[in-house]
Amino acid sequence: MQFADIVLVVGGTLTGLLAGVFYAFSVAIVPALRSIKGESHIAAMQAINVKIENPVFFLSFFGPTFLLPLAAFLYRGLPQFGLLVVASILHIVGANGATIAGDIPLNNELAKRDAYQLSEAEAEQIRTEFQRPGSAWMKFHHIRTFAAIAATALVFIACLSKNTSR
């Protein structure tokens, strides 16, 4: 296995891990949070937002930001190049961009609330505004989830394309 292949596999694996985190939010975490009271929802999201900031998550979030463009560069002139350029753009603009420009600022606003000092009505309103279908947080989350899954699929296609080794 050559260096370009290693970069492609590691970048693709990290991209897939990030897509999995976002997918898990969509199919399990968000539905679970919607089923609990507002106070508990706010406290749980605050805890998730603190704990997700760790080196392992950052590796899957930022690793593909560097590895996918590097893989595209290493595969220049080969059929994988275009796929990897698009995967890079989807990851950087879609997954990272939607998270950094959209979800993180909304998470930071939520972090300013003291879940246990709000009335139940206030907490319910915040919960509803935060994760109801069509809310700003959910729109950004859907964008980043779709972008991460699509980027992962393009890396798989690149891996399966002819002439993958140099």
C-alpha angles and dihedrals in degrees: 000000000000129000093260090054092050091050090049095049095045093044091048093047092052090047090052092049091054091047088052093053091051091044091051089053090052099048103031118007100047094045090049092049091049089057097058132074119276095251092053092043093055093046092048094049090048090052092047092049091052096045096045090064096087137119095257093054092042089055091058092041100047102021095077089047087071103023099051095053089044090051090049090051092048090050095047111142092025129097091256093062097084093043091052093047090054091044089052092051092047091051097043099039101026106034102025097029097050090046096047098039098035121017100035096054089049090047089050090053089051090050090062091064122091101220092200095051095055124092113248089250092053092046091049091050091051091047092049093047092046102050109013113125107273096024118136092251092051093047091054090043092053091049093051093044094050092044093050093047092047092048090051092050091051091052089051090051090049090051091051095046120107119264094029093154125064 
